[in-house]
């Protein structure tokens, strides 16, 4: 079993990722949270937690960790400090800790932030974080979903390296795609865009396997 640090474990998508990892036969989740009171919900479920603030030193959070999923977000409050610099901070610590793979939850539109009036700052932060990851030397997967919904997951997606259409996707299916991307042979040093579709998640990822 590989230990996977989930940054943003307390978020809506983060919690789904942690639960999928807990049910997995390959991975063991370590939930990274910022406040002590956020630990209790995970401890009740027997899930290991670690306190970590993306704006501070993070090396201690990576002890005995094999891989990382970055699913943290500031909700628009601290876009540069958290979504951009916080992500870079965790990448730097991951490099020092010889992390085997870094899976980044990004966003469709991050390749062209200026096209979005209301989300430009957020998308620029995601783009800068993505570009930093690509040049970090870490083995990575960058997953860029369309707009997120809270509907029940379908287990099916449409996946392309660059989507030529807008679309939405459930948080369930995004979480499943991120967890599947942790595997050594999945989405290696690639950026993928995903929306709801007709292809099973595993099959869609197999099609882009190197």
Residue, then its C-alpha position, 0 to 999 in steps of 0.5 A: x500500500x502506498x501512502x498518499x497525502x491529500x492536500x485539501x482533504x477537508x474540501x468537498x472534493x478532497x473528502x471524496x478523494x480520501x474516501x476513495x483512497x480508504x476503500x482502495x487496495x493500493x493506497x492509504x490516505x493521509x489527510x492534510x488539514x490546516x486546523x486541529x478541529x478538522x482532524x476529528x472527522x477523519x480520525x473517527x474513520x480511522x484515517x491518518x491526518x497531518x497538520x499542514x499549512x500551505x503557506x508554511x513549511x510542509x516537509x514534515x507532512x511528507x514523512x512516509x508519504x509515497x505520492x501526493x494529490x493536490x486538491x486544495x483551494x482557497x475558494x477565491x479568498x487567497x488565490x495567489x497565496x494558496x492555489x499558486x504559491x501553496x501548490x509550489x510550496x508543496x511541490x518543493x517539499x515533495x521534491x526534497x522528499x523524493x515523492x514518486x508522483x504528484x497529481x494536481x487538480x487544476x481546471x479547464x481554462x487554465x491554459x487561457x485565463x484571459x478568456x474568462x472575465x470572472x475567473x481570470x485570477x484563479x485560472x492564472x494561479x492554476x496555470x502558474x502552478x501547473x507550469x511550475x509542476x511541469x518544470x519541477x522534475x517531479x513525475x506528475x499528472x495534471x487533471x483539468x475538469x470542467x465546471x464541478x457539480x454535486x450530482x452523483x458520479x457516473x463513472x464515465x468521462x470524456x477525456x482529451x489533452x485539450x477539450x474543444x468544448x465546455x462542459x461539466x463533471x461531477x465531483x465524484x468522477x473528478x475524485x475517481x479520475x485523480x485517484x486512478x491517476x496515482x497509478x504508476x502507469x497512468x497519465x505520466x507527465x501529461x495534462x488531461x481535460x475531462x468532462x462528463x462523457x460515455x467512456x469508463x474512467x479506467x478505459x479513458x485513462x488507459x487510452x492516454x497511458x504512455 
